[in-house]
Amino acid sequence: MLEGSPSISVFQLKVRLLGISPMIWRRLHVPSYISLRELHGVLQVAMGWESIHLFMFDKGAVHYGSMELGVMPANLTLQSLGLWENEKFHCFYDLNVSWRH
């Protein structure tokens, strides 16, 4: 880091694909300023997917994701979600198959 530059917070995420045995998971380190849309792209690369399906994140009762789903836009940052350490939130990908991680 350059002297005088602001520090950047990093989130460590453990991403597990639910409902699959044996367990498929990835550990990711992403900057706190990453948007949910960008995080979706990171997940696509980490899981070896092609980003051809709709996606949706949920935190509590609020849903963010693909415009076509009529949910909140996915331009929020991870930091703005106000996540606590070890807090869980979900991402759904390919809603026809319902990949949940």
Buried (B, 14 or more C-beta within 10 A) or exposed (E): EEEEEEEEEEBEBEBEBEEEEEEEBBEBEBEBEBBBBBBBEBBBEBBEBEEEBBBBBBBEEEBBBBEEBEBBEBEBBBEEBEBEEEEEBEBBBEBEEEBBB
